[in-house]
Amino acid sequence: MPKEIVIMFFVILMEYACFPISSELVLPISGGVAKSQNFPFVFMVLISVLAGMIGVCFTYAIGRYGGSPLLEYLMKRFPRTKKPILSSYRFLGDHGAGAVCFGRLVPICRTYISFISGAAGRNFGEYFFYSCIGIIIWNTFLLSIGYYFMQYRDTVMRYYEQYKLLVLFAAGTVIILFIIHKLAKPAEEY
């Protein structure tokens, strides 16, 4: 197996173990790396799902054995996590095991659903099954973006070179407007 694929395995595992890595970036890049290495798409999906399952089992175990005190600490230490954590608890309570599968497809919920499932004492077999379904859907979708669009990289790079100043200017403008918007908010909203 190419070393790049092994590296992608560990990066995907870390992303699913809630390290601050975005799956929306990691998985398409992993798909592109697999394509550039002529690594079969199906095997890349299987490897990414295995990495994801190891990662979510790790976070489930932290939630299970660290439980509510850990989540209470996170909400107290990082107040912005309170709303998504409580929303995840409600979502899991309202929808049961299906929430785990669906939670794998929702960006912020993806981060907390493993901890919440563990802390709530969800059945591990059920959690594992529904997590696997959600991870297969999510990873296949994002990997396919990188894998199948890799064939157009020359075209994309040509357009990027042609319009990079415009893109950088637009991105810079959006960032500046976002910062101004955040600074203009009253302090009590934070």
N, C-alpha and C positions, 0 to 999 in steps of 0.2 A: 504494500500500500504506500502511495507517495507520502512523503513527510508533510506536505501541505495539507493533505486530508486529515492526517493525525492531529495537526495543529488546529484545524477547523473543528475537529471533534471536541477538543478541550475547550476551545472558545465557546462553542455552543453549550457544552456542559456548564461552563461558568455562567453563561447568560441565563440558563434555566435555574441555576442555583442562586439567582438574584444578585449576581455581581452587576455593577452598573455598566452593562453592555446592552446595546439595543439589538433585538432580534431582527428588527426591520432593516438594519444595516448588515448584521453578521450573516444572516441566511442568504440573502441575494449574493453577497460577496462569496460565500461558500459555494453557492451554485456556480458562479463564474469561475472560481478556482477549480472546481470539479470538471467543468467543461474544458478549461485550458489544459488540464492534465489527462483529458480523454477518459475520465473516470465515469462509469455508467451512472446515470441519473438515479435509477432505482436503488443502487447501493449507497449513493449519497443521502437519499431520503432515509434509508434504514440506519445508516450511521448517525444521522442527525437526530432521529427518533430515539435511538439508544442513548445518545448523549443527553438529550432532553429528559428522558425518563430517569436517568441517574441523577440529574440535577434536581428534578422535582421531588424525587424520593428523599433526597438530602434535606430540602426545605420542608417537606412534610414532617420528617423526623424532628427537625428543629421546632416546628410548631407543636408537634405531639408532646415532646418532652420539655420544651421551654414554655409552651402553652400561652395562656392568656397573660401571665406576668410579663413575658417578653413583648407581646403586642402592646400591653399597657405602657411599658417603658418606651417603646418606639413612638407611641402617640404622644406621650408626655415630652419626650426628648425632641421629637420632630413633629410639631403640631400639624403640619400640612399632611401628614400621613393619616391623621385621625379620620377624615372624611372617607378616603378610599378604603381604609381598613373596615370601618363600620359599614360602609356600603357593601363590601365583600361579604361580611358576616350576614347582612340582611339578604343579599342575593343567594347565598348558600342556603340560608334557612328557608327562603321562599321556594327555591327550585330544586333542592336536594342534589342528588348525584349529577343530574344534568347540568347543574351550575358549574361543575368542575370542567366538563367538556367545553361548554360555551365560554367559560372564564379563560380558557386557553386561547381564545380568539379575540379577546378584548384587551388592548394594550395595558391599561393600568391594572385591571383586575388580574391579568396574567401574573403580575408581580406578587400579589398577596394571596391568591386563592390556595396555594400550597400551604402557607403558614396557617391560614384560616381553617383549612380542612383538617390539618393536624391538630390545631388547638381545639377545634370543635369535636374532635374524636371521631371523624368520619371513618367508616370501615375502609381499611387500607386496600383490600382487593377491589372494591368498588371504585375507590379513588384512583387506583392504578389503571384500571380499565378505561374509565372516562378521561383521564389525563392522556392516555395513549391515543385515544381517538382524536381528541382536540389537537394534540401535538402533531399527529400525522397530517391533519388538514392544514394547520398553520405552516408547518415546515415545507410541505409539498408545494403550497402556494408560493411562499417566499423563495424557496430554492429554485423553483421553475423560472422566476423572474430573472435571476442571475444566470441560470444555466442556458435558457433558450435565447436570452437577449445578448449573450456573450458573442454570438455570431455577428451582431451588429456593432461591435465595439469600435471598429474602424470608422464607421459612419458617425457614431456618437462622438468620437474623439475629433473628427473633422468639424462637426458642428460646434463642439465645445471650443475648439481653437478659434473658430470664426466668431463666436458670440460670447467668449468668456468674460470680456470686460463688461458687457451688458449684464450678464448673469451675476457677476460679482457686485456690480453697482446695485442691482435690484436686491440681492441678498443683504448687502450692507444697509440699504435703505430700510428694509423690513426690520432688521436687527435694531437700528437706531430708533425707529418708530415704536418698536416693542419696549425698548428701554425707557423712552420718554413716557409711554403709557404707564409703565410700572412705577416710575418715579412720580408721576402725577397723581397716583391713587393715594387717598388718605391712609395714614399709618394703621388705623384700626381695622382695615380690611385684611391686613397681613395676619 
